[in-house]
Amino acid sequence: MEEVSMREYFLILGKRIWTIVLITAISIAVSGVLSYFVLEPQYQTFTTLMVGKPKEYQNYDQKLDYNEVLLNQKLVTTYGELVKSRVVTDEVINNLGLDLSYKDFAEKVSVNLVKDTEIIKIEVTDTDPKLAAAIANETAQVFMKHVKNIMMVENIQVIDEARVPEIPVKPRPKMNMAIAGVLGLMISIFLVFLLEYLDNTIKTPEDIERYLGLPVIGTIPKLED
């Protein structure tokens, strides 16, 4: 198998350097246009709740501290599912007069359970920062009402109310352009080597010796007109 030196790789890249530069530049430019002028900014905010145990679990064997922690974690998972239930989401949509389906609402709202705690974090993402904060706060209030009735929980409180976000979480133009630049560079280098591989023409005396196995006796220089 014929070995190719690093020098030859660089020569191949050097011959088509403008192809690499052009594709990379186009990738960055397209990403910048999409990020700044096409993609709509998305804002994210959150509210956090601390939820205790239902009444029937409040007298649970207090000596079993480890089991109590496991119980709290399981209950918090249950609360997280309740936040995303239709009974809560439909009421929030109705209270705020939103023109959203259950599926659309579920795509905007996510529930994260803070590890090893009894804290629920309700995150909302929307193109309208004020609406995102309103949805987060209303979801928390509606959830508190229903969890008290369904789970018989009394010790529940809001830790942090959602605030109106000022900076969008996406798109991130600089990051998108950087990623596009790297991808454009990789694609252009691959394309250059592919074109070189498909090009079977003889260009240099070295190509004659390499591919035909014939010695080069002499060369005829190209004369300018």
C-alpha positions as MATLAB code, in Angstrom:
seq = 'MEEVSMREYFLILGKRIWTIVLITAISIAVSGVLSYFVLEPQYQTFTTLMVGKPKEYQNYDQKLDYNEVLLNQKLVTTYGELVKSRVVTDEVINNLGLDLSYKDFAEKVSVNLVKDTEIIKIEVTDTDPKLAAAIANETAQVFMKHVKNIMMVENIQVIDEARVPEIPVKPRPKMNMAIAGVLGLMISIFLVFLLEYLDNTIKTPEDIERYLGLPVIGTIPKLED';
ca = [
       0.000    0.000    0.000;
       1.397    3.372   -0.990;
       2.259    5.703    1.843;
       1.293    9.345    1.708;
       3.403   11.800    3.665;
       2.046   14.642    5.752;
       3.620   17.037    3.290;
       1.448   15.654    0.511;
      -1.663   16.060    2.671;
      -0.820   19.712    3.202;
      -0.142   20.155   -0.507;
      -3.579   18.722   -1.288;
      -5.214   21.099    1.178;
      -3.139   24.006   -0.125;
      -4.279   23.444   -3.710;
      -7.905   23.858   -2.714;
      -7.522   26.231    0.208;
     -10.103   28.631   -1.212;
     -12.668   25.829   -1.364;
     -12.120   25.236    2.352;
     -12.294   28.947    3.171;
     -15.419   29.483    1.067;
     -17.409   26.549    2.490;
     -16.426   27.439    6.062;
     -17.351   31.102    5.549;
     -20.694   30.200    3.986;
     -21.494   27.856    6.890;
     -20.762   30.576    9.443;
     -22.721   33.184    7.484;
     -25.800   30.970    7.087;
     -25.733   30.089   10.787;
     -25.436   33.771   11.708;
     -28.361   34.789    9.491;
     -30.555   32.021   10.910;
     -29.590   32.809   14.511;
     -29.984   36.585   14.304;
     -32.811   37.062   11.814;
     -34.807   33.841   11.393;
     -34.967   31.879   14.641;
     -37.264   33.412   17.244;
     -35.689   34.048   20.674;
     -36.772   31.651   23.429;
     -36.931   32.799   27.045;
     -36.845   30.513   30.066;
     -37.815   31.062   33.680;
     -38.621   28.849   36.649;
     -40.328   28.627   39.993;
     -39.419   26.241   42.795;
     -41.686   24.551   45.332;
     -40.932   22.595   48.471;
     -43.456   19.829   49.055;
     -43.695   17.779   52.249;
     -45.320   14.422   52.974;
     -49.048   13.675   52.956;
     -50.787   13.304   56.325;
     -50.786    9.517   56.285;
     -46.979    9.537   55.981;
     -46.252   12.182   58.586;
     -46.098    9.650   61.418;
     -43.958    7.273   59.396;
     -41.230    5.670   61.511;
     -39.039    8.705   62.119;
     -36.142    6.514   63.233;
     -35.699    5.171   59.723;
     -34.076    8.309   58.381;
     -32.770    6.649   55.218;
     -36.163    5.146   54.381;
     -37.749    8.514   55.012;
     -35.433   10.137   52.458;
     -36.332    7.463   49.894;
     -40.018    7.999   50.616;
     -39.687   11.752   50.094;
     -37.946   11.226   46.776;
     -40.701    8.895   45.547;
     -43.338   11.381   46.609;
     -41.575   14.213   44.806;
     -41.608   12.081   41.635;
     -45.363   11.670   42.090;
     -45.756   15.414   42.504;
     -43.769   15.970   39.332;
     -46.230   13.827   37.367;
     -49.126   15.705   38.942;
     -47.731   19.024   37.710;
     -47.889   17.694   34.132;
     -51.347   16.160   34.524;
     -54.315   17.399   32.491;
     -56.221   18.523   35.565;
     -53.459   21.053   36.292;
     -52.545   22.074   32.750;
     -56.163   22.537   31.620;
     -56.862   24.842   34.570;
     -53.722   26.897   33.929;
     -54.647   27.272   30.255;
     -58.177   28.333   31.213;
     -57.055   30.763   33.940;
     -54.592   32.553   31.667;
     -56.844   32.377   28.598;
     -54.155   30.658   26.545;
     -54.816   29.423   23.044;
     -52.807   26.248   23.602;
     -53.460   22.543   23.404;
     -52.331   20.156   26.110;
     -49.456   19.036   23.859;
     -48.321   22.621   23.188;
     -48.454   23.414   26.884;
     -46.469   20.285   27.767;
     -43.736   21.333   25.312;
     -43.381   24.671   27.083;
     -43.388   23.346   30.650;
     -40.927   20.909   32.174;
     -40.684   19.609   35.726;
     -37.289   18.883   37.233;
     -36.788   17.237   40.585;
     -33.819   18.629   42.493;
     -31.721   15.603   43.424;
     -31.880   14.364   47.022;
     -34.350   17.087   48.049;
     -38.077   17.678   48.344;
     -37.892   20.551   45.878;
     -39.717   20.689   42.546;
     -38.487   23.067   39.853;
     -41.059   24.101   37.241;
     -39.373   25.521   34.129;
     -41.222   27.310   31.342;
     -39.860   28.270   27.914;
     -41.677   30.687   25.615;
     -41.025   33.369   23.013;
     -42.764   35.884   25.304;
     -40.764   36.376   28.540;
     -43.746   37.819   30.463;
     -45.972   34.935   29.427;
     -43.295   32.428   30.459;
     -43.208   33.903   33.974;
     -47.010   34.007   34.162;
     -47.332   30.356   33.155;
     -44.699   29.264   35.674;
     -46.312   31.117   38.580;
     -49.863   30.089   37.686;
     -48.812   26.450   37.280;
     -47.280   26.547   40.747;
     -50.463   27.982   42.295;
     -52.782   25.512   40.546;
     -50.517   22.604   41.467;
     -50.494   23.660   45.129;
     -54.282   23.658   45.189;
     -54.641   20.225   43.629;
     -51.845   18.534   45.545;
     -53.502   19.578   48.804;
     -56.791   18.000   47.710;
     -55.410   14.882   46.035;
     -52.418   14.025   48.227;
     -53.648   15.678   51.445;
     -50.465   17.715   51.692;
     -50.480   20.777   53.901;
     -46.793   21.704   54.129;
     -46.205   23.047   50.636;
     -44.778   26.439   49.774;
     -43.235   28.445   46.963;
     -39.517   29.036   47.447;
     -38.824   31.131   44.347;
     -41.420   32.835   42.185;
     -40.712   33.017   38.473;
     -39.230   36.285   37.256;
     -39.489   37.769   33.786;
     -36.287   36.723   31.970;
     -34.330   39.400   30.142;
     -31.859   37.283   28.167;
     -33.018   34.531   25.790;
     -31.663   31.030   26.342;
     -31.696   30.263   22.629;
     -30.728   30.685   19.935;
     -27.113   31.338   20.901;
     -25.690   33.008   17.789;
     -22.012   32.882   18.746;
     -22.145   29.228   19.746;
     -24.185   28.320   16.664;
     -21.718   30.129   14.409;
     -18.755   28.441   16.086;
     -20.334   25.005   15.638;
     -21.226   25.820   12.029;
     -17.645   26.929   11.408;
     -16.214   23.671   12.745;
     -18.701   21.600   10.747;
     -18.053   23.644    7.609;
     -14.298   23.159    8.023;
     -14.674   19.394    8.484;
     -17.020   19.060    5.499;
     -14.784   21.159    3.260;
     -11.662   19.146    4.150;
     -13.536   15.916    3.481;
     -14.734   17.309    0.150;
     -11.198   18.339   -0.825;
      -9.813   14.864   -0.185;
     -12.782   13.287   -1.974;
     -12.173   15.447   -5.060;
      -8.494   14.599   -4.952;
      -9.298   10.906   -4.724;
     -11.667   11.072   -7.698;
      -9.198   13.089   -9.793;
      -7.144   10.533  -11.757;
      -5.386   12.951  -14.105;
      -1.584   13.184  -14.357;
      -0.348   16.597  -13.254;
       3.316   16.327  -12.264;
       6.421   14.332  -13.250;
       6.170   12.620   -9.894;
       2.680   11.357  -10.839;
       4.157    9.678  -13.956;
       6.788    7.861  -11.942;
       4.342    6.949   -9.205;
       1.376    5.715  -11.226;
       2.975    4.590  -14.511;
       6.336    3.386  -13.219;
       8.180    5.219  -16.030;
      11.217    7.439  -15.602;
      10.871   11.070  -16.633;
      13.496   11.974  -19.250;
      12.565   15.624  -19.564;
       9.811   18.184  -19.385;
       8.552   20.856  -21.765;
       7.957   24.165  -20.018;
       4.752   26.074  -20.682;
       5.441   29.210  -22.712;
       3.479   32.375  -22.157;
       1.890   33.906  -25.255;
];
